[in-house]
Amino acid sequence: MKKRIAIISAILESPEKSQYEFNKIVSEYKSLIKGRMGIPFDEENISVISITVVGTIDEINSLTGKLGNLNNITVKTSISKKELD
């Protein structure tokens, strides 16, 4: 399968309750990850994370699905239309 570039955006509400599981799943897919940025909003008790990945549609969807199944986390993914060689 051809690979694509994607951005996975996540909002962690009450990050102290969900960040361990979130990071555990992300580390399982470290071979796909090209960059990660996290912004804590301490006063609001929210963290915003964006992860840039390169992988097949199945790999990207697998990671997104696992993250989206966690409590207190909202996940959205944008996948490029262009396929990489």
N, C-alpha and C positions, 0 to 999 in steps of 0.2 A: 504494500500500500504506500501511496505517496504521503509525504509529511506536509503539515501546514503549521503556520505560526498562529498562536492564539493568545489572548489575554484573558485571564481568569480574575474576576473582581469579587472580593468577599467583604462582607460587613459582619463583624463579630460583635454581637450585643452581649454584654457581660463577658468580656474576653477571658477573665480569670476562670470562668467555668468551661470554656470551650477551646482555649488556645492549645492546650496539651494535645488533645485529640486531633485538632487541625494540623498542628506541626508534625505529628506522628504520620498522618496520611501524606502530607506534602513530602516528607522525607522518603517515603516509599517510591515516589515518582521523581527523585532528584535527577535522574538521567534526562528527563524532559525539560527541566527548568533551566532557563537562560538568565532570568533576572527576577528579583522580588523586591517590592517596596511596601513598607508598612508605615502607617501614620496612626499614632494613638491619639484619641480624643479623651483624655483622662477625665475631664469634668463631666463628659456625657457618658462615660463608661462604655465606649465603643472603640473598636479598632477597624481601620480600613486597610485592606491588603490587596495589592495587585501583583499577579504572577504572570510573567511572560514564559510561554512554553513552546517547544517545537516537537510535534509528534503526529502520529496518525489520528484520524478522527476517533477511532475506538479508544486510543490511549487518552486523548483529551477528554472525551466523554466519560470515561471511567473515573478519572481524577475529579472532574466536576461533579459527577453523581455522588461519589463518596463524601466529598466536602458538603454538598447540598443536603445530605441526609443527617448531618450533625444538627443538634439543637442549638438555637440562638444564632444561627449563621444563615445569611442570605448570599447566594452565589449566582453570578451571571457570567457567561462566557461569550466572547466574540472571536470567531474563527475566520482567518483569511480565506478568500476564495481561491487565491493562487496556490497551486501545488508546487512543492519544492522538489528538486531533482535529488 
